[in-house]
Amino acid sequence: MEALLPSSLASYLSPPPPVTTPATTPISFVAPLRLFSDVLGWAQAQPLTSIFPLLILLLLPSLLSSHRRRSRASILSRYAAAARSARASKDHSDCFSYSPATPPDKYASLSARAVAAGVLSGAYSPPEIVAVCARRARGLASFRRPAGANAIAQELYAEAFADARRFALKKPGDRRGLLEGVPVSVKDCIGVRGTYQTGGLAVRTLPGHLSAEDSLVVRALRSAGALVLCRGNVSQCMMLPEAFNAVWGASRNPWDLSRTPGGSSGGDAALVAMGAVPLAVGSDVAGSVRIPAIFCGVAGFKPTPGRVSKRGCMAPRRGDRNGMGLVIPSTPGPIARSAGDCALFCEAVWGERSPMYKADSTLPPLAFDAAAYEATKPLRVGYFVSDGWFEPCAAARRAVMETVSNLKAAGHTVVPFELPSTGWDSYVLYVGLAASEGNMRNFIEGLEGEKISDGYKKLYQAANLPNFLRPLVTRLIDKRRATLVSSTRSGGLSAYELQQLMADAVELRAKWAKAFEDANLDAVVHTALPLPALHCGTSGDLTGAFSYTFLTNLLLFPSGSVPVGVVEEGEDNYDVELPPDQRDHWARKAAECMKGSKGLPMSVQVMAPMYKDEVVLRVMRTVEELAKFDKKPAAFLQA
């Protein structure tokens, strides 16, 4: 074929030579223009009867576009590889060699509050804490252990160790931070000076993407004495409940390495579960703090949006522009070994020493309400088991009902909560709003030339289904998936249609607020998720299972999850009574998920109306104390 073409076209269509260092110059448009001129001249010299030149000209735009895509993808791949190489070559020897005789699990089970108390009393040394936790993180959770959890995006052991040494020089009277000496992990998308904020996107490893300063929430943590040890891994675009991307690879669940730690804050939850750090900060727009916490058997809390600053946090969109953040805003939030540590995080970032309120005038000046959190008055709590959209497995049902029994036995009033709407309303509305631009356009633009992950394959196919085929497809598939296909459009919704969905969200929020008021409830306890941790790579087939976390993001309610048990013998199945409209593809996938799930952690979720964050934290702590959940993962130790 190449012998029949002009030399410039033949060379242009050849695969680009391998490049060992990242490119530093932009793609040139001179070569395509010269190519077009050469092809045109060559075509004019051919016999008029030949149609081959015409075909070449017709195909040329497609060929050029394909070549540009390949070139762009190659450049992004090289930069991602360079970021991994820089991570691997970084020197942490001073940290790793410090206090080598200290037992590797000395701090693995301690709460953040206990670590800080030990530092403040002089019982614990910040340099030793960092060195021991860094060795544990590197040895059990990093890329150095390929068969393990691979939870870490970037390592900051050397920086944390240097900070710890400076902290160690403080006089006892100057050590007063709530998180003094506590090592923390920070989600990949939240700014930490000198590191990448990739959001799982290769384009964010290009020059100019290293953060020049800390995000505001990290500044607040540092002002409370926290030491940033590492960065947790995320999913590409941060919109699947897993943690995998082409930059840092795929993370796995420390309870079962064939399963995902959840996402998108999956790496951080795995680090907490493995005892590498007692506290992490993630972000949540659809459950991205709570889903990983649930899958990894730790506590997670999503504050009321706007109570924690997002200054310095990236959005996985081109130019960080995310207009949907006005309708369904994300929020940073803690992942910890206990509900008490989630509260400690909030005390620190909402405290009088925190720089957040002075630096971000958009935040409501609401200090941590210690009285609400520490109250002892009996609670009035509502509960529900099913949202009517995705029936929970037997272990999830038992988790809720045992929590109800525990609360009643402790003297609290617990009553059934009548749902003002079902998952058929809230989940479909959430998807309609989040996908309103059509064709996953914001995702594709945010990738800036990178191939979209296979995990999004089915979602991408559904988003790009031609509109004229949608009525036919909805007749051929089951009701739940058909409802989602009907709620979205190729090409996006009109301005009027989007405004109608926004009006639906306003009405839904009013209904739920009134339901709480009418029932005179402090909080509602409910199914956290209907299934335990999914197998790696299967979340795109079970997106409907996350209706229980989507709900509070749509309502703007604070919400948290705490582990209360595990899947017991005989519960590793999906043999539950399903309504006819749930006997479908997702139910079959749920049954596959449940196979081999014995021993995986199960949680419950707690919600309350906006700005009742401290009440949610109090109920989480109460549920946790009554459940006495003390199991730890072990699979990651054998990897």
Salt bridges, closest charged atoms under 4 A:
GLU128 OE2 - LYS106 NZ 2.84
GLU155 OE1 - ARG138 NH2 2.80
GLU159 OE2 - LYS90 NZ 2.67
ASP163 OD1 - ARG166 NH2 2.13
ASP163 OD2 - ARG222 NH1 3.46
GLU180 OE2 - LYS170 NZ 2.95
ASP214 OD2 - ARG193 NH1 2.81
ASP214 OD2 - ARG222 NE 2.63
ASP256 OD2 - ARG259 NE 3.24
ASP284 OD2 - ARG290 NE 3.00
ASP320 OD1 - ARG204 NH2 3.04
GLU347 OE2 - ARG113 NH2 3.22
ASP360 OD1 - ARG311 NH2 3.30
GLU391 OE1 - ARG397 NH2 2.61
GLU402 OE2 - ARG398 NH1 3.39
GLU445 OE2 - ARG441 NE 2.90
GLU448 OE1 - ARG72 NH2 3.69
ASP454 OD1 - LYS451 NZ 3.95
ASP478 OD2 - ARG481 NH2 2.82
ASP518 OD2 - LYS514 NZ 2.81
ASP541 OD1 - LYS458 NZ 2.91
ASP541 OD1 - HIS585 NE2 3.16
ASP541 OD2 - LYS589 NZ 3.60
GLU569 OE1 - LYS598 NZ 2.52
GLU571 OE2 - ARG398 NE 2.68
ASP581 OD2 - LYS479 NZ 4.00
ASP584 OD1 - ARG480 NH2 2.69
GLU592 OE1 - LYS589 NZ 3.78
ASP613 OD1 - ARG307 NH1 3.20
GLU614 OE2 - ARG307 NH2 3.15
GLU625 OE2 - ARG621 NE 3.78
